[in-house]
Amino acid sequence: MTTVVPTSEEDPALSVVRFTSELSWSDAGPEVAEQQVSRLCVEAQECMVRNRWLDLTSLMLTSADIVFSNSKVSEKDLECIFTVICNLVTKSESPDEELEMAKLICTKIIQQPSDKPVLRLKILFNLYNLLDNVYCRFYVYMKALNLAMSGKVTEHIIPSCKKIDSFLKEWNLEVQDQRELFLCVANALKDSKSSAKDSFKFLTRYLATFSGEDAYKMGEAKDEAARTIIDFVKAPDMFQCDLLDMPAVAQLEKDAKYALVYQLLKIFLTLRLDAYLEFQAVNSALLKSYGLVHEDCIAKMRLISLVDLASHESGRIPYTLIKDTLRINDDEVELWVVKALTSKLIACKMDQMNQVVLVSSCTERVFGRQQWGVLRTKLGTWRDNIGNVINTIQANKITEDSSQAVQGLMIR
């Protein structure tokens, strides 16, 4: 026979069990309700005495659905109830038990994400802060991300996404967990206009984890690789990326489903407007199926083509060449140059008298081996020039010192 050591009813866990069980059995009649409440309280006491914290967590969560749906329970009371339940993880006697307790709580919290989603998210963050095990923290954070998306309250979790790099150092995740995290964060950010670029960055970080994988493993990234390409093409303010160098993206070049998407990326990163127009004439239905607007693509390709001219025309671009390349009227040339300037794609001056654009610098669409080689050459040239200037200054200083010494002798 089980011996139950009396525990004060002031114990928060026991108070929660009593409160939630009374709610659960309130419609069964006083006699039945009293019996069931008493039974559950005794069971809870036994769990506490025997340090069966996982069982106690499970017991306390049995009435969670009723508590959430009961209009008599305020959100403040709900938060207090789950604060007590979450606090049980601090009593766990092993990392495995702590993880199992966290899983139980998360499962209950995320079951109905559209019902009080902000409160549910707050409970999960409270749980996160109570955990010692770093993998448990990762697990709960992932559940919070998914809850925020399902409950359409991502604005409450977006600020935490800025801390992902510090989280990664703390969590020390395996590659597969990193992939799951990057993709989930990208999905959470994609619906926020102010976070579109951050979503793209996390997608590229996800794709970057697939270097050196076998073909089967790499295949799971195909859909996201295509999605990342389309996101890049759609973005009106993104003109540079390293997608072409990624194996997860390169696999699309000969893929039956996504080969044309890869071709579109190559056009936007290596070619000019005429190549896009040829592609669009044949594949207009494909572009529409991905939600790409032809006029927006033309506008982006015009800016990209102007940048390409700036990088290949020795710093001098005739107005006529800009007009022909961008397929615009004479009076639109300076307008597109100004657009490129305000987008910080090129640094230049317009010589209206001679009808040329004088380019001092421009953005590179891709930054691969070739660009690193060019940068290395430029840095080497600058180093040599600075060395020559220093040598000249030193030589002039020696000459000046010698002249002053001679003058001193003559005066004597």
Disulfide bonds with the S-S distance in Angstrom:
none
